[in-house]
């Protein structure tokens, strides 16, 4: 659906983007469509699989980035009988000329986002489009489920129709019409930032121009998707036509095409106006309305042995204990698998990888700043969301960092609902236990310090770093290692049951402030003794809760009636 790259200034030839681009003819003699993995017949609207997308994209992305003119409404999505096929129902997406807010048109759109994720296989849609002339834009397409921005997540357009005459001429099909021309596309990130797509290479793109108009009759659109390639086809009257000269090659180890080796969700919609039909005002839409796009079924089958479908209720299981964001040696209950369920991003090439040795294990995040950029940013994000609600009250974010002492920086977190929160570490100031001396140090941030607007049930960035204030004019190196989230009862504690006497060694270095809740405590005194600070209590107290323990590592000695001593670290 993202077609706003038609300007020549944005045109990226596939050969340039992918480097040496060698097509190897698909050897499909031994390939075959296997078992059906998932199928939607649209006998009813199944909310387990589909969500009705509502609105016009505002305020975040008005017109969905394509200058579309409609507002999607729930009433424009419904199930109805397919004409000429008694007993066979289908999905109907209806475009209407009616006001909704500031929009003069309404239409229908559905998505499987957070419900059905597809990875590889033969994916096909049997659908019928209305008379499109001029201004209607039907599409069956897919977006990567990764919780990252477009185009980094990838986009697969199985079919699109409604192309303007100008676009059809550019694709060397001047004799085509809006109703007999159909194309497909794929969008991907390119080095240096921005999107690239395969349709703009006219020597590679091969849109199908039907002898009989495609509107008001059913046609099958299909992709054959496997770990090394995607083939786009259309099946018209039982004859299959390729929509590209050869399958689109993909590679999990290629940053450009790696998004296509991860799961995608599906979208079906009928847009009104926008960049693809070239209609940007209400008056320029001449298509007869109301108009209906109909979908008989969506089907995903094994292809050449590949294919998987995951159905979810949209919730994410909560993490517990210790979660490893980036660590080698720390024992964790669960951790990111980089490149599979998470990724490291440097924002807009503001940092260059450097060679600082790790402080633990064999991996480290090590970078040099680029002063000409004026800022820097990087982070580690979950591609599918993480539920960190168990860490909101007593959880901790712990990390080790080596950064010049005269540099201010921030640590941030993000959710998947556009909310973000940041904590600043000023230059030269010890904060959250991090001593600013330019050497490796450790910081431990209570998760409660981050803003309460964060939706911890669906997190994206579990760790993000950036500059606070202007960058120094000279570049500098910094490194980060051993990043974990931990529940307080695992990484440390603020509430401890003391049998009789609590002794804090060396108070000159580690100061303890006691306040807040003290339950069933009698004759409590605090006495300064050389080398110690002692809280002496009677034998019948239940617990002491320490609410103002300053950042640091503490050795707490617990002395029981029978003389046993237990020592433990407390980290805050």
C-alpha positions in Angstrom: 0.0 0.0 0.0 3.0 2.4 0.4 3.3 3.8 -3.1 4.6 7.3 -2.4 8.0 6.5 -3.9 6.9 7.0 -7.5 8.9 10.2 -7.8 12.2 9.7 -9.7 14.0 11.3 -6.8 13.1 8.3 -4.6 13.5 5.6 -7.3 15.9 2.8 -6.3 16.8 0.3 -8.8 16.9 -3.2 -7.4 20.3 -3.9 -8.9 21.8 -1.0 -7.0 20.1 -1.9 -3.7 21.1 -5.5 -3.6 24.5 -5.1 -5.2 25.2 -7.9 -7.6 21.8 -9.1 -8.5 21.9 -12.5 -10.2 18.6 -14.3 -10.8 18.7 -18.0 -10.8 15.7 -19.5 -12.5 13.4 -21.1 -10.0 13.6 -24.8 -10.3 9.9 -25.6 -9.5 9.9 -29.0 -11.0 10.2 -30.6 -7.6 8.4 -27.9 -5.7 4.8 -28.3 -4.7 2.0 -26.9 -2.6 1.5 -29.0 0.5 -0.9 -29.1 3.4 -3.2 -26.2 4.3 -1.8 -24.5 7.4 -4.5 -21.8 7.9 -7.6 -20.8 5.9 -10.3 -18.2 6.3 -13.5 -18.8 4.3 -15.3 -15.7 5.6 -18.5 -17.6 6.4 -18.6 -15.2 9.3 -16.4 -12.4 10.6 -14.0 -14.2 12.9 -12.6 -11.7 15.4 -10.1 -14.4 16.5 -8.2 -13.8 13.3 -9.2 -10.4 12.1 -9.5 -6.8 13.4 -11.5 -4.0 11.7 -9.1 -1.1 11.3 -10.8 2.2 12.0 -10.0 5.8 11.2 -8.0 7.9 8.7 -4.6 7.4 10.2 -4.6 10.8 12.1 -3.0 12.2 14.0 0.1 10.0 13.6 -0.1 9.3 9.9 -3.0 11.1 8.3 -4.0 9.5 5.0 -1.8 6.6 5.9 1.2 8.3 4.3 -0.4 8.0 0.9 -2.7 11.0 0.9 -5.7 8.7 1.0 -9.1 10.4 1.3 -11.2 7.8 3.2 -11.9 7.0 6.8 -12.1 3.3 7.5 -15.3 2.4 9.4 -16.6 -0.8 11.1 -19.9 -0.7 9.2 -18.1 -0.9 5.9 -16.9 -4.4 6.7 -19.3 -7.2 6.6 -20.1 -10.7 5.3 -22.4 -11.4 2.4 -23.3 -14.0 -0.2 -21.2 -14.0 -3.3 -23.3 -13.3 -6.4 -23.7 -16.4 -8.7 -22.3 -18.7 -6.0 -25.3 -19.8 -3.9 -24.3 -20.7 -0.3 -20.8 -19.2 -0.6 -20.2 -16.2 1.6 -17.3 -13.7 1.4 -15.9 -10.7 3.0 -17.2 -7.3 1.7 -15.3 -4.1 2.0 -17.5 -1.3 0.8 -16.4 2.2 -0.2 -19.1 4.9 0.2 -19.5 8.6 -0.5 -20.4 9.7 3.0 -18.9 12.0 5.6 -16.9 10.8 8.6 -15.2 13.6 10.5 -13.3 15.6 8.0 -13.4 12.8 5.3 -15.9 12.7 2.5 -15.5 9.0 1.9 -15.7 5.8 4.1 -14.4 2.3 3.3 -13.3 -1.0 4.9 -10.1 -2.4 6.1 -9.2 -5.5 8.1 -5.9 -6.9 9.5 -4.6 -9.9 11.3 -2.0 -7.8 13.3 -1.3 -9.4 16.7 -3.6 -12.3 15.8 -2.3 -14.3 12.9 1.4 -14.3 11.8 2.5 -16.0 8.6 6.1 -17.0 7.8 6.7 -18.7 4.4 4.4 -20.8 2.4 2.0 -20.5 -0.5 -0.2 -17.6 0.4 -3.3 -16.9 -1.8 -6.3 -14.7 -1.9 -9.4 -15.1 -4.1 -11.0 -11.7 -4.6 -13.0 -9.5 -6.8 -12.7 -5.7 -7.2 -15.3 -3.2 -8.3 -15.0 -0.8 -11.3 -12.0 1.3 -10.2 -12.3 4.2 -12.5 -11.1 6.5 -11.1 -9.9 6.8 -7.5 -10.3 3.3 -5.9 -7.3 1.4 -4.6 -7.9 -2.2 -3.6 -5.0 -4.2 -2.1 -4.1 -7.5 -0.4 -0.8 -7.0 1.3 1.3 -8.0 4.3 3.5 -6.2 6.9 6.3 -7.6 9.1 5.2 -8.3 12.6 8.4 -6.8 14.0 7.8 -3.9 16.2 9.9 -1.5 14.2 9.1 1.2 11.8 8.4 0.9 8.1 10.3 0.1 5.9 12.6 -1.8 8.3 9.8 -4.3 9.1 9.3 -5.1 5.3 6.2 -5.0 3.2 4.8 -7.5 0.7 2.1 -6.3 -1.7 0.4 -9.4 -3.1 -1.8 -7.3 -5.4 -2.7 -3.7 -6.0 -5.0 -2.2 -8.6 -6.2 1.3 -9.4 -2.9 2.6 -10.8 -3.0 6.0 -12.4 -2.4 6.4 -16.2 1.0 8.1 -15.4 2.2 5.1 -13.4 1.0 2.6 -16.1 2.8 4.6 -18.7 6.0 4.6 -16.6 5.7 0.8 -16.4 5.6 0.7 -20.2 1.9 -0.4 -20.4 0.3 2.6 -22.2 -2.5 0.5 -23.7 -3.6 -0.8 -20.3 -6.6 0.5 -18.4 -7.2 1.0 -14.7 -9.4 -2.2 -14.6 -7.2 -4.6 -16.4 -3.8 -3.7 -14.9 -2.6 -5.4 -11.7 0.8 -5.3 -10.0 2.7 -6.5 -6.9 5.5 -5.1 -4.9 7.9 -5.5 -2.0 9.4 -2.7 0.2 12.6 -3.0 2.2 15.1 -0.7 4.0 18.2 0.4 2.1 21.6 1.3 3.4 21.8 4.9 4.6 18.1 4.9 5.5 14.8 5.1 3.6 12.8 2.6 1.5 13.5 0.7 -1.6 11.1 -1.3 -3.7 11.1 -3.7 -6.6 8.3 -2.4 -8.7 10.2 0.7 -9.9 12.6 -1.4 -11.9 10.7 -1.6 -15.2 13.0 -4.2 -16.6 12.2 -6.5 -13.6 8.5 -5.6 -12.9 6.0 -7.5 -15.1 2.5 -6.3 -14.2 -0.4 -8.4 -15.5 -2.5 -6.8 -18.1 -5.6 -8.9 -18.7 -7.4 -9.3 -22.0 -10.7 -9.1 -20.1 -11.1 -6.4 -17.3 -10.5 -7.8 -13.9 -13.2 -6.0 -12.1 -16.5 -7.7 -11.0 -15.0 -11.2 -11.3 -12.9 -13.4 -9.1 -9.1 -13.8 -9.6 -6.6 -15.6 -7.4 -3.4 -13.7 -6.3 -0.6 -15.8 -4.8 2.9 -15.6 -3.5 5.3 -18.6 -3.2 7.4 -17.6 -0.2 10.5 -19.5 1.0 13.7 -18.6 2.8 15.6 -17.6 -0.4 12.9 -16.0 -2.6 9.4 -14.8 -3.1 7.5 -15.4 -6.3 4.5 -13.2 -7.2 1.7 -14.6 -9.5 -1.9 -14.0 -10.5 -4.2 -16.9 -11.6 -6.8 -15.8 -14.1 -9.2 -18.4 -15.5 -6.9 -21.2 -14.3 -3.8 -19.8 -16.1 -1.0 -18.6 -13.8 1.1 -15.5 -14.8 4.2 -14.2 -13.1 4.2 -10.6 -11.9 8.1 -10.3 -12.1 10.7 -11.6 -14.5 12.0 -13.9 -11.8 11.4 -14.5 -8.0 12.6 -11.8 -5.6 15.7 -13.1 -3.9 15.9 -12.8 -0.1 18.6 -13.6 2.5 18.5 -13.7 6.3 22.1 -12.4 6.3 21.4 -9.5 4.0 20.3 -6.4 5.9 18.2 -5.3 2.9 16.1 -8.4 2.5 16.4 -10.0 6.0 12.9 -8.6 7.0 11.4 -11.1 4.5 12.7 -14.0 6.5 10.6 -13.1 9.5 6.8 -13.4 10.1 4.2 -11.1 8.5 0.6 -10.3 9.2 -2.1 -9.7 6.5 -4.2 -6.7 5.5 -7.1 -6.3 3.1 -8.5 -2.9 2.2 -10.2 -0.7 -0.3 -8.7 2.8 -0.2 -10.3 5.9 -1.9 -7.8 8.2 -3.5 -4.1 8.6 -2.8 -0.8 8.4 -4.5 -1.3 5.2 -6.5 -4.5 6.3 -8.3 -3.2 9.9 -8.4 -6.4 11.3 -6.9 -5.7 13.8 -4.2 -9.0 15.7 -3.9 -12.6 14.6 -3.3 -13.6 16.0 -6.7 -11.0 13.9 -8.6 -12.6 10.6 -7.4 -14.9 9.6 -10.3 -15.5 5.9 -9.5 -19.1 5.0 -9.0 -19.9 4.7 -5.3 -20.9 2.7 -3.3 -18.4 0.1 -4.6 -17.6 -3.3 -3.1 -14.4 -5.3 -3.0 -15.1 -9.0 -2.2 -12.8 -11.7 -0.8 -13.8 -15.3 -1.1 -11.0 -16.8 1.0 -7.5 -16.4 2.3 -5.3 -19.6 2.4 -1.8 -20.4 3.6 -0.3 -23.7 2.6 3.1 -25.3 2.8 5.3 -24.5 -0.1 8.3 -26.6 -1.0 8.3 -27.8 2.6 8.2 -24.3 4.1 5.5 -22.5 5.9 4.2 -21.7 9.4 1.2 -19.8 10.9 1.0 -18.7 14.5 -2.4 -17.7 15.9 -2.3 -15.5 19.1 -4.9 -13.9 21.3 -2.8 -10.7 21.2 -1.5 -11.0 24.8 2.2 -11.5 25.7 3.3 -13.7 28.5 4.9 -11.8 31.3 8.6 -12.2 31.9 9.8 -13.1 35.4 13.1 -13.3 37.4 16.0 -12.0 35.3 15.6 -11.1 31.6 18.8 -10.7 29.6 18.7 -7.8 27.1 22.4 -8.1 26.2 24.6 -10.4 28.4 26.8 -13.4 28.1 27.6 -14.7 31.6 24.7 -13.5 33.7 22.3 -16.4 34.5 18.9 -15.5 33.2 15.4 -16.9 33.2 14.9 -15.7 29.6 16.9 -13.5 27.2 16.8 -12.0 23.7 18.0 -14.0 20.8 19.4 -11.2 18.6 18.4 -11.4 15.0 15.5 -13.7 15.8 13.3 -12.0 18.3 15.2 -8.7 18.8 17.6 -6.4 17.0 20.2 -3.7 17.8 19.6 -0.4 16.0 21.9 2.5 15.5 19.7 5.5 14.6 20.4 7.3 11.3 24.1 6.2 11.3 24.9 8.4 14.3 27.4 5.9 15.7 30.2 3.8 14.2 31.1 0.4 15.6 34.4 0.4 17.6 36.6 -2.2 19.3 36.4 -1.7 23.1 36.9 -5.2 24.7 33.9 -6.5 26.6 33.9 -6.5 30.4 32.1 -9.8 30.5 31.8 -12.6 28.1 32.8 -12.2 24.4 30.2 -9.6 23.2 30.0 -5.9 23.7 28.2 -2.9 22.3 31.0 -0.5 21.4 30.7 2.7 19.4 32.4 5.9 18.4 30.3 9.1 18.0 30.0 11.1 14.8 30.2 14.8 15.9 28.9 16.1 12.5 25.6 14.4 13.2 25.0 16.5 16.3 23.4 13.7 18.2 23.5 9.9 18.6 21.0 7.2 19.5 20.9 3.4 19.6 18.9 0.7 21.3 17.9 -2.9 21.6 14.3 -3.7 20.7 12.0 -6.6 20.9 10.7 -7.5 17.4 7.4 -8.9 18.8 6.9 -7.1 22.1 7.8 -8.1 25.7 5.5 -8.0 28.7 7.6 -6.5 31.6 4.7 -5.8 34.0 6.3 -8.0 36.7 9.1 -5.4 36.9 7.1 -2.2 37.4 7.0 -2.1 41.2 10.3 -3.5 42.4 12.2 -4.3 39.2 15.6 -3.0 38.2 17.4 -2.2 35.0 21.1 -3.0 35.4 23.9 -2.4 32.9 27.6 -1.8 32.7 29.0 1.2 30.8 32.3 2.8 29.9 31.8 6.4 28.8 33.8 9.6 29.2 33.0 11.4 32.5 32.3 14.7 30.8 29.5 13.4 28.6 25.9 13.6 29.6 23.7 10.8 28.3 20.3 9.3 28.8 18.9 5.7 29.1 15.4 5.2 27.8 12.7 2.6 27.3 9.7 2.5 24.8 6.5 0.7 24.5 4.6 -0.3 21.3 2.1 2.5 21.8 4.4 5.5 21.0 5.2 6.1 24.7 8.8 6.6 25.7 10.6 7.5 29.0 14.2 8.6 29.6 16.5 9.1 32.6 19.5 11.5 32.3 23.0 10.7 33.6 24.6 14.2 33.9 28.3 14.6 33.2 30.5 14.1 36.3 27.7 13.1 38.6 27.3 9.8 40.3 23.8 8.6 39.7 22.1 5.2 40.2 25.5 3.9 41.4 27.4 4.8 38.3 30.7 6.5 39.2 31.6 8.9 36.4 35.3 8.4 36.1 35.5 7.3 32.5 36.1 3.6 33.4 33.7 0.7 33.4 31.0 1.2 36.0 27.6 -0.2 36.8 24.2 1.5 37.0 21.1 0.1 38.6 17.9 1.9 37.8 14.6 1.1 39.5 12.0 0.5 36.8 9.6 2.6 38.8 11.8 5.6 37.9 10.6 5.5 34.3 7.4 7.3 33.5 4.1 5.6 34.4 2.7 6.2 31.0 4.8 3.3 29.6 2.6 0.3 28.7 4.9 -2.3 30.2 2.6 -5.1 29.0 3.9 -4.6 25.4 7.4 -3.2 25.3 9.6 -2.4 22.3 12.9 -0.9 23.4 14.0 -2.4 26.7 17.2 -0.4 26.5 17.9 2.8 24.6 20.8 5.2 24.9 21.3 8.7 23.5 23.1 12.0 24.1 21.7 14.5 26.6 22.5 18.0 25.2 25.0 18.8 22.5 27.7 16.4 21.4 31.3 17.3 22.1 33.1 18.6 19.0 35.5 15.7 19.1 34.4 12.1 18.7 34.6 9.7 21.6 34.2 6.0 22.3 31.8 4.3 24.7 30.8 0.8 25.4 27.8 -1.0 27.1 27.6 -4.6 28.4 25.7 -6.9 30.6 22.2 -5.4 30.3 19.5 -7.1 32.3 16.1 -6.5 33.8 15.6 -8.2 37.1 12.9 -8.5 39.8 14.1 -7.0 43.0 14.0 -10.3 44.9 16.5 -11.7 42.5 18.9 -8.8 41.8 18.5 -7.3 45.3 15.9 -6.4 47.9 14.6 -3.5 49.9 12.5 -5.6 52.3 14.4 -8.1 54.5 13.4 -10.1 57.6 16.1 -9.6 60.3 16.1 -12.1 63.2 17.7 -9.8 65.7 20.5 -7.4 64.8 21.3 -5.7 61.5 24.9 -4.5 61.1 26.0 -2.3 58.1 29.8 -2.4 57.7 31.8 0.6 56.8 29.2 3.4 56.9 31.7 6.0 55.8 31.5 4.4 52.4 28.0 3.0 52.3 25.4 5.1 54.2 22.1 3.6 55.2 19.0 5.8 55.8 16.2 4.0 57.6 12.6 5.3 57.1 9.1 4.2 56.3 7.6 1.0 57.6 8.9 -0.7 60.8 6.4 -3.4 62.0 6.1 -4.5 65.6 9.5 -3.1 66.6 10.3 -2.2 70.2 13.2 -0.3 71.8 14.8 0.4 68.5 18.0 2.5 68.7 20.6 3.5 66.2 24.1 3.7 67.7 27.3 4.9 66.0 30.0 2.4 66.6 33.5 2.6 65.0 33.4 1.0 61.6 29.7 0.1 62.0 26.2 1.4 62.1 24.0 -0.8 64.2 20.3 -1.1 64.5 19.5 -3.1 67.7 16.0 -4.4 68.2 14.1 -6.7 70.5 13.5 -10.3 69.6 9.8 -10.0 68.7 9.9 -7.8 65.6 8.6 -9.1 62.3 10.5 -7.1 59.7 12.2 -3.8 58.8 11.4 -2.3 55.5 14.1 0.1 54.1 12.7 2.6 51.7 15.6 5.1 51.2 18.5 2.8 50.6 20.9 4.9 48.4 22.4 3.5 45.2 25.2 1.1 45.8 26.2 -2.4 46.9 25.8 -3.3 50.5 27.1 -6.1 52.7 24.4 -6.8 55.2 25.2 -9.0 58.2 22.3 -10.8 59.9 23.1 -12.2 63.3 20.6 -14.7 64.8 20.1 -15.9 68.3 22.1 -19.0 67.7 25.0 -17.1 66.3 24.6 -17.8 62.6 25.6 -15.0 60.2 24.2 -14.6 56.7 25.7 -12.1 54.3 24.1 -11.0 51.0 24.4 -8.3 48.4 21.7 -5.7 48.2 21.6 -3.7 45.0 19.3 -0.8 44.5 
